[in-house]
């Protein structure tokens, strides 16, 4: 009987501890909000250009780390046409230290940049009202760049 009471007490303790940890982990941020629940401003990503009309979509964005070493996916919306948005990023990314590697300007445009040990892919598509939806994915560069073949 004594062992049964000990077993029940341990089970209850485990259950209470599990619930406490779930409550704590539910308050962790997704990377687009600060610890107090406020949404990060786009200025928090100092190496990504954004005009005053650009808005962050926090539900679709995933941010890992902060400062110059952040990685993840920013999903943005702005009032510019997709072609104007393409030109904006093509002009302003190099101003922040990004080197253009490749680009395709079309209905769904893509720009690829490198900066240090990171790669950024900027994908631009049109939305319903000739606005733009921008997805910027930043990740560590992997592998070695291929050598030129003569």
C-alpha positions in Angstrom: 0.0 0.0 0.0 2.9 2.3 0.8 4.4 1.8 -2.6 1.1 2.5 -4.3 0.9 5.9 -2.5 4.5 6.7 -3.5 3.7 5.8 -7.1 0.5 7.9 -7.1 2.4 10.9 -5.7 5.2 10.6 -8.3 2.6 10.3 -11.1 0.8 13.4 -9.8 4.1 15.3 -9.5 5.0 14.3 -13.1 1.7 15.5 -14.4 1.9 18.9 -12.6 5.5 19.4 -13.8 4.5 18.5 -17.4 1.7 21.1 -17.3 4.0 23.8 -15.9 6.6 23.2 -18.7 3.8 23.4 -21.3 2.7 26.7 -20.0 6.3 28.1 -19.9 7.0 26.9 -23.5 3.8 28.4 -24.8 5.2 31.9 -23.9 8.3 31.5 -26.1 8.4 33.8 -29.1 8.3 32.7 -32.7 11.1 35.1 -33.6 8.9 37.9 -34.9 7.9 39.0 -31.4 9.9 40.2 -28.5 9.8 38.5 -25.1 7.0 40.9 -23.9 4.9 39.9 -27.0 5.4 43.1 -29.0 5.9 42.6 -32.8 9.5 43.3 -34.0 9.8 46.3 -36.3 11.4 45.8 -39.7 14.2 48.0 -38.5 15.3 45.1 -36.3 16.6 43.5 -39.5 19.3 46.0 -40.2 20.7 44.3 -43.3 17.4 44.0 -45.1 16.0 47.1 -46.8 12.3 47.9 -46.3 10.5 51.2 -47.2 8.0 52.7 -44.8 5.1 51.0 -46.6 6.5 47.5 -46.1 4.7 45.4 -43.5 5.9 42.2 -41.8 3.6 39.2 -41.9 4.4 37.7 -38.5 2.3 34.5 -39.0 4.3 33.5 -42.0 7.7 34.7 -40.8 10.2 32.6 -38.9 13.3 34.3 -37.4 16.2 32.7 -35.7 18.7 34.8 -33.8 19.2 38.5 -34.0 21.5 41.2 -35.3 23.8 40.5 -38.2 23.6 36.8 -37.8 19.9 36.3 -38.0 18.5 33.5 -40.2 15.1 32.5 -41.3 12.2 33.7 -43.4 10.7 37.2 -43.5 7.4 37.5 -45.3 6.6 41.1 -46.2 3.8 42.9 -48.0 4.1 46.4 -49.6 2.1 48.7 -51.9 4.6 48.7 -54.8 4.1 46.7 -58.0 6.1 43.5 -58.2 8.5 45.0 -60.9 9.0 48.1 -58.8 9.7 45.9 -55.7 12.3 43.9 -57.8 14.0 47.1 -58.8 13.9 48.3 -55.1 15.7 45.2 -53.8 18.1 45.1 -56.7 19.2 48.6 -55.8 19.1 48.6 -52.0 20.4 45.1 -51.0 24.0 45.9 -52.3 23.9 49.1 -50.2 23.7 46.9 -47.2 26.6 44.7 -48.2 24.8 42.0 -50.1 26.4 40.8 -53.4 24.0 39.8 -56.2 24.6 36.2 -57.4 21.6 35.7 -59.7 18.3 37.2 -60.6 15.2 36.5 -62.7 12.7 39.3 -63.3 9.3 37.9 -64.2 5.8 37.6 -62.8 7.4 35.7 -59.9 10.8 37.3 -59.5 13.8 35.9 -57.6 17.0 37.6 -56.5 19.8 35.7 -54.8 22.5 37.4 -52.8 25.5 36.5 -50.7 26.9 38.4 -47.7 29.8 36.8 -45.7 28.7 33.3 -44.9 25.0 33.8 -45.5 22.8 33.6 -48.6 19.6 35.6 -49.1 16.9 34.7 -51.6 14.3 37.4 -52.3 11.1 36.1 -53.9 8.6 38.6 -55.2 5.1 37.9 -56.4 2.1 40.0 -57.1 -1.0 40.0 -54.8 -4.6 40.8 -55.6 -4.4 44.6 -55.9 -1.0 44.9 -57.8 0.8 45.0 -54.4 3.8 42.7 -53.7 4.4 39.8 -51.4 8.0 39.4 -50.6 9.6 36.3 -49.1 13.2 36.8 -48.0 14.9 33.6 -46.9 18.4 34.0 -45.2 20.5 30.9 -44.4 24.1 29.9 -44.0 25.9 29.3 -47.2 26.8 25.6 -47.6 29.4 23.8 -49.6 32.0 25.3 -51.9 31.3 27.5 -54.9 32.0 25.6 -58.1 35.1 26.5 -60.1 34.8 28.2 -63.4 35.1 25.9 -66.4 37.0 27.4 -69.3 
